[in-house]
């Protein structure tokens, strides 16, 4: 039953609390923290807007507002598209409009299903409002509340009971397509938690039932997941329908790429992943969202790079990988407050560096690899690019470009590292033996102690032995007179390199039989990839097997329609193509597939690359009335700290942490200012506590009492009408290059300085 409609402004007041006063912080609520409890601190704090294309889904809920119902339906679609962060935003908007809508908090719990603490907090709020919900809604709330009641209980049992609760809803409400869809989703999720699907065919009947009723339902997404690792061809129809089912959600375009990749249709997969990337890029730019805040963003882009490489679209691959490296990094630390524990794994920067390096190696762009290794793009960091791999690939590049001494220097460094590990191993084994004998151990136990000591070094030594041998092969083959015999002795032992490259090394060393055998295996395992075929054509043609080379060329023509054929690795095929009667312009156009569904023009979805948003200008005064504007920093980067006034002790701690780093920032050419919620008079009162009765910090403190600038920079909780902590790097062109908006102040000044320098140095090296 619908309740009496309230005005939107009145409803917002019920969910919000008064603007935070920096001059009097309550003991109960810390500045920047939510008045509703800890679970509301994290997650989106800015208002939602209605976004086109989130799926034609609906679930009628008890609410005072038609607008709240629209946002609820949007949240449902976002849940189906695994866009959980934005789903929570939509459900928070529902609660902002109608605080008594129990299902708004159910939605927030669903958006945090993998976070027991937050999920439990949200569903408890929904349960508290249960009496204001319909019996149908109560079934949804009760099922999820039972799951979260005690997160310490057996997970599998809790997940089974959750499935049963959804089955009850579906049975009691056979026309409730959402009950069937969330049941399908939960069964798929449980499969990854040890509750194995006994029959994919049987569960697919549920998917088909949903899609027969509504072919455009986002459940197409779940059908893809159902068959992705089982039988991808069974999800081809869903792959064609998934993106159009919710065209405004990037992940819905990404998932069909799984199916096309598994079927070796890399061009079709690339299109899907590029569509996903473009939607994410547009969304981030439009709403000032930092890359990597979006689920699946870095994974989608790094996979797109791999598929572009599979089809030979090397230039676009390099462009995207380089863009990924240039993106701002999230400040993730494994230990709070310890800047040395920064963890970049799975970030865009992390994947971008790896994919850029791999692309340059695979397509033998040696000069570019050497150049990038000498600047920040591909320098070793022991996180994404380790020292061993750095010496391995740069050493190869230098040998291949004729810089023998340079190649040997990298080989020498690896051999030195290997020798040290072997020395340390031998000492550890000797010490273990001595210790065992001293303890009176018998021969068997002494032998076991020595083996245990040796085992501790095995992985590291193996990781060094292989690149040493690989560089020795390149050293032998790139001599003025190639030492093929030395290379042939080492080649059988090489591991962890692409089969096609291994085959080419066998070919260069003069073992044609092994080269042909290895490249045949490379083509078989790399079905649909251009590089194995490229190597096979070269090897077969060089060995006089023209008919086989022509057949391989025919296979290449079917997949290389977008390849960058002017690159040296492809240009080397031109004389072969001419000799085989194919002509030098051997590329052929792609025959479009007929099972791809509706595909809009890619440019209509968003930009290919992310670009930083423009920083809003401001004109703010200090305690003495002196006005500072953002435009006054034109041409100079500036770090801007938004803090919640003198009444926030955590903010004062932040200013005190950044003050000693001011000189380091200045040496890096970066200005620093802080913007407060205090009035100019409030700033002056802050200074009265100091001996000099003036600003104690080595940077200006500016007043934004109106909070206009806080809101412009989105350092503001729209739902609770209160400012948030914010830290921003604005470059000399007035673009926001890095940001952190949170319920807590950012407390890592030295890490941030390094990040600022990285971002700004990238600009200089690519200008």
Secondary structure, 3 states (H helix, E strand, C coil): CCCCCCCHHHHHHHHCCCCCCCCCCCCCCCCCCCCCCHHHCCCCCCCCCCCCCCCCCCCCCCCCCHHHHHHHHHHHHHHHCCCHHHHHHHHHHHHHHCCCCHHHHHHHHHCCCCCHHHHHHHHHHHHHCHHHCCHHHHHHHHHHHHHHCCCCCCHHHHHHHHHHHHHHHHHHCCCCHHHHHHHHHHHHHHHCCCCCCCCHHHHHHHHHHHHHHCCCCCCHHHHHHHHHCCCHHHHHHHHHHHHHHCCCCHHHHHHHHHHHHHCCCHHHHHHHHHHHHHHHHHHHHHHCCCCCCCCCHHHHHHHHHHHHHHCCCHHHHHHHHHHHHHCCCCCCECCCCCHHHECCCCCHHHHHHHHHHHHHHHCCCHHHHHHHHCCCCCCCCCCCCCHHHHHHHHHHHHHHCCCHHHHHHHHHHHHHHHHHHHHHHHHHHHHHHHHHHHCCCCHHHHHHHHHHHHHHHHHHHHHHHHHHHHHHHHHHHCCCCCCHHHHHHHHCCCCCCCHHHHHHHHHHHCCHHHHHHHHHHHHHHCCCCHHHHHHHHHHHHHCCCHHHHHHHHHHHHHHCCCCCCCCHHHHCCHHHHHHCCCCCCCCCCCCCCCCCCCCCCHHHCCCCCCCCCECCCCEEECCCCCEEEHHHHCCCEEEEEEECCCCCHHHHHHHHHHHCCHHHHHHCCEEEEEEECCCHHHHHHHHHCCCCCCCCCCCEEEECCCCHHHHHCCCEECCCCEECEEEEEECCCCEEEEEEEECCCCCCHHHHHHHHHHHHHHHHHCC
